[in-house]
Amino acid sequence: MILNHLLGIYTHPREEWECIDKKHENYVYALSHILFIALIPSLVTYYSGTQLGWSFGAGELIRLTPQSAVFVATGLYFGLVVGAICLAVMIHELANIFDAKPTYTQSLELAAYTATPLFMVGFAGLYPELWFVMSVGLVALAYSVYLLYSGTPIIMHIPEEKGFIYASSVVTCGLVLLSVLMAATVIAWGSGLGPEFLH
């Protein structure tokens, strides 16, 4: 039940947004989707970091110690969950500017299903080549932006013109949020919390 919208947002996104809008399960449902789907990149990060090794071009494969991989995977999991919830809060707070009156459930649904392609990029980590993961990530980012633009007018019940500007504002806020999370990661690694590599 948690993933019953997953196929739809890939095969017929507009119709799936309308289905999500009609059902409007409570916020626990959308939150459960985030909590479950965020496991994918976290578990794959642990597996690829300890078993497969990462390739950054020329040179040897880079592997993490099991303890370090657990730390990185756990940090990634909570970062993704917190990021999606923060995105939902931003969506909710921006609504007044565009004469939308969403509930927190609607805002969380929009954030959860918009972020899903980015979370699914985790599967690309099973082929841990940097160029491959980055390429898949760019495609997923583009599709997430498309989902946001197509879903905003439907979920927020506003005209498409306003929905376009609303979604553009959310994208801008999302980029700021991503920058903050990346900066926090760099600060944490610089403070001695970085991963340990196997030699």
Order of alpha helices (4+ residues) and beta strands (2+ residues): alpha-alpha-alpha-alpha-beta-alpha-alpha-alpha-alpha-beta
